[in-house]
Amino acid sequence: MKNNNSQLPPLLRNFSLILIFISLSGGMCLIYSLLEDADIEKNVNFLLFIIISIFIHSFVGISILSKRRWGLFVFKLYLYLMLLAIPIGTYISKKFFEYIENNNIEDLYT
């Protein structure tokens, strides 16, 4: 049986908290500024994009913190999608995949 008492490494914990914080705070500020605009009808699509983005990034952050097998799956899926965000997303994803492999991070997720 795997040991679920071990803590997440600071890199993963901080990355998940940053995802949650930036998506919620930045997204809420953007939504507030869009709602202040008098012509909300032309911003509806962008507003939906922001809301969906907030949900996805917060969900990924929470899934990393959950230390469940599905959380690792969601995080890896997120990293695979970030590979398409050339050049910065590709670099970050590759570094996280190397970190996961080199530090046996999969053993922390049950």
C-alpha positions as CSV (number, residue, x, y, z in Angstrom):
1,M,0.0,0.0,0.0
2,K,1.3,3.5,-0.9
3,N,2.1,6.0,1.7
4,N,-0.4,8.9,1.4
5,N,1.1,10.8,4.4
6,S,3.9,12.3,2.5
7,Q,3.6,15.9,1.5
8,L,3.8,17.4,-1.9
9,P,7.1,18.9,-2.8
10,P,7.2,22.7,-2.5
11,L,7.5,23.1,-6.3
12,L,4.2,21.3,-7.0
13,R,2.4,22.9,-4.1
14,N,3.5,26.4,-5.0
15,F,2.7,25.8,-8.7
16,S,-0.8,24.7,-7.8
17,L,-1.4,27.6,-5.5
18,I,-0.1,30.0,-8.1
19,L,-2.5,28.6,-10.7
20,I,-5.4,28.9,-8.3
21,F,-4.5,32.4,-7.1
22,I,-3.7,33.9,-10.5
23,S,-6.7,32.4,-12.2
24,L,-9.2,33.6,-9.5
25,S,-7.7,37.0,-8.9
26,G,-6.8,37.9,-12.4
27,G,-10.0,36.5,-13.8
28,M,-12.2,38.3,-11.3
29,C,-10.5,41.6,-12.1
30,L,-10.9,41.0,-15.8
31,I,-14.6,40.0,-15.4
32,Y,-15.2,43.1,-13.3
33,S,-13.6,45.4,-15.9
34,L,-15.7,43.7,-18.7
35,L,-18.9,44.1,-16.7
36,E,-18.3,47.8,-16.2
37,D,-18.3,48.3,-20.0
38,A,-21.6,49.6,-21.2
39,D,-21.6,47.4,-24.3
40,I,-21.5,44.0,-22.7
41,E,-23.0,42.2,-25.7
42,K,-19.8,42.5,-27.7
43,N,-17.8,41.1,-24.8
44,V,-19.9,38.0,-24.1
45,N,-17.6,35.5,-25.9
46,F,-14.5,36.9,-24.2
47,L,-16.3,36.8,-20.9
48,L,-17.2,33.1,-21.4
49,F,-13.6,32.4,-22.3
50,I,-12.4,34.0,-19.1
51,I,-14.9,32.1,-17.0
52,I,-13.9,28.8,-18.6
53,S,-10.2,29.6,-18.2
54,I,-10.7,30.4,-14.5
55,F,-12.5,27.1,-14.0
56,I,-9.9,25.0,-15.8
57,H,-6.8,26.5,-14.1
58,S,-8.4,26.4,-10.7
59,F,-9.5,22.8,-11.2
60,V,-5.9,21.9,-12.3
61,G,-4.5,23.6,-9.2
62,I,-7.0,21.8,-6.9
63,S,-6.3,18.4,-8.6
64,I,-2.5,18.8,-8.0
65,L,-3.2,19.4,-4.3
66,S,-5.6,16.5,-4.0
67,K,-2.8,13.9,-4.2
68,R,-5.2,11.5,-6.0
69,R,-4.5,9.5,-9.1
70,W,-7.0,11.5,-11.1
71,G,-5.2,14.7,-10.0
72,L,-2.0,13.5,-11.5
73,F,-3.9,12.6,-14.7
74,V,-5.4,16.1,-14.9
75,F,-2.0,17.7,-14.2
76,K,-0.3,15.6,-16.9
77,L,-3.1,16.4,-19.4
78,Y,-2.6,20.1,-18.6
79,L,1.1,19.7,-19.2
80,Y,0.5,18.0,-22.5
81,L,-1.8,20.8,-23.6
82,M,0.8,23.4,-22.5
83,L,3.4,21.7,-24.8
84,L,1.5,23.5,-27.6
85,A,2.1,26.9,-26.1
86,I,5.5,27.4,-27.8
87,P,8.0,28.5,-26.5
88,I,7.3,29.1,-22.8
89,G,4.6,26.5,-22.3
90,T,6.8,23.9,-24.0
91,Y,9.7,24.7,-21.7
92,I,7.6,24.6,-18.5
93,S,6.0,21.3,-19.5
94,K,9.2,19.6,-20.4
95,K,10.8,20.7,-17.1
96,F,7.8,19.5,-15.1
97,F,7.7,16.1,-16.9
98,E,11.4,15.7,-16.1
99,Y,10.8,16.7,-12.5
100,I,7.9,14.2,-12.2
101,E,10.1,11.4,-13.6
102,N,13.3,12.2,-11.7
103,N,11.6,12.6,-8.3
104,N,9.1,9.8,-8.4
105,I,6.2,12.1,-8.0
106,E,3.8,9.5,-9.2
107,D,4.3,7.6,-6.0
108,L,2.8,10.4,-4.0
109,Y,-0.6,10.1,-5.8
110,T,-2.9,7.3,-4.8
